[in-house]
Amino acid sequence: MTDTHIAPDAHFLIVDDDVAFCTVMQRALKRRGLAVDVAHDGSSALDIAKTALPGYAVLDLKLEYESGLELLLPLLEMRPDMKIVVLTGYGSISTAVAAIKQGALNYLAKPVSVETLLGAFEVEASAKDAPAAEPVSLRRIEWEHIQRALHEHGGNLSATARSLGMHRRTLQRKLQKRPVKR
């Protein structure tokens, strides 16, 4: 077990459509003596949560056919004290804010180690030890603005391009690039 304050008998629910990621995380958490259930879609996750009532949940932001954010409220209704961390491969400030507003404890970008994941459930400790914020680059701000506009238009590229005042092909090229580092 790491030096976190997670009880040795804690129960985790991992919801991610990446089977390999789930297998690795499940093994690593079980090696630490924790109970772990895995679901690859929202309906399976809710079924497992109804019977197991886990105290901790790890949600992937983008499941194959749905958003992990859609699971936040139903999970918290089942167990209001559940601690939830949202993971994503393509993070942006707008999705992080949405996750936190809906009840997530933390928001992490993939890839993530087990130690980092377990540490994400320790909000009080991470708030004290947080490094000073670095200024965000202009390219990163542009990326996050595009992601926010895309989210506001329900993923519609044409409507997003019109609202941003750019050509649709330009927007497509920008979206094909990886997120810009801070």
Protein Blocks (a to p, Z undefined) as FASTA:
>chain_A
ZZbfbdfkbccddddfblklmmmmmmmmmmnopacdddfbfklmmmmmmmnopabdcddf
bafkbcfklmmmmmmmmmmmbccddddfbdcfklmmmmmmnopabdcdddddfklmmmmm
mmmlmmmmpccdddddfklmmmmmmmmmmmmnnopaklmmmmnopafklmmmmmmpccdd
ZZ
